[in-house]
């Protein structure tokens, strides 16, 4: 039993690159949601989600991001870099994220994203899902992410 517990704990590797990318992910997600709101704002920054086209584009830092509206969220895709960010819920709190969003994002970074995950958890050939199941609790323990009712946030000053 003790061996099983050891096997399922993250084996900390180099956290620097992945934590930098995690910050980039959150910053980009926040900026995309802000661009989306600006594009469809009515009056005092309010917008009616159901009136927004299901597909379209928003611009962020001179890059065109395609979006697809779904359920209560929006999926963004940048065709040049192929980065994908799916704000599948909590659109009103874009600083929040979960393991699913991270899995999609790091997967969209292709080999680079997978190598970051492998190095961060110290395991080669691990899937993005399994890597994040190890890393998210490890990041909580380090104080790198906060858990707020099941959603994750970065502290104002995340330790490195």
Phi, psi and omega in degrees: 000317179297323178297322178297318180298319179294319182296330184266000176274149175294140173260096188306127173248208180287109183272342185307302183299319183288326178289326173297317180290325176299315177298317179299317178302309182297314179300318180293318179300313179299315181294322178295316179296321177296317178296320178297314178298315180299319183295331186238016181294147175232120178068234185282048178081001179277150173214157181255106187306318184292342180271353181281136178304147181295328178229152179176200181221150170229155179253138177216120179051048178064017175244140178269121176255128174280147176230153172228121178277135180211140179046238177256020184222186182219132174258131180247145180216129178254109189298328183289307181275341183070017176292142179231135177225121181247106177271076190285344175203177180054042179300334179278355179227070188292349177282350180269153179206176178215178183298325179298314179299318180293320179299314179297314183296306182296327174296324180290342176279001178055225186303320180300314180296319180293320179295322177299315180297315180301313181294320183294325181260355176076026181224125177277146175075011181279146178286160178300317181299311181294321179299316181290329175297331176276318188284319184302311176298323178298316179295324176299313180300323180282347184081016181280329175231152174249145176258118180240098180053045177089347176259155181254148174221160171268138174296161180306319176232094181286132177294154179245000000 
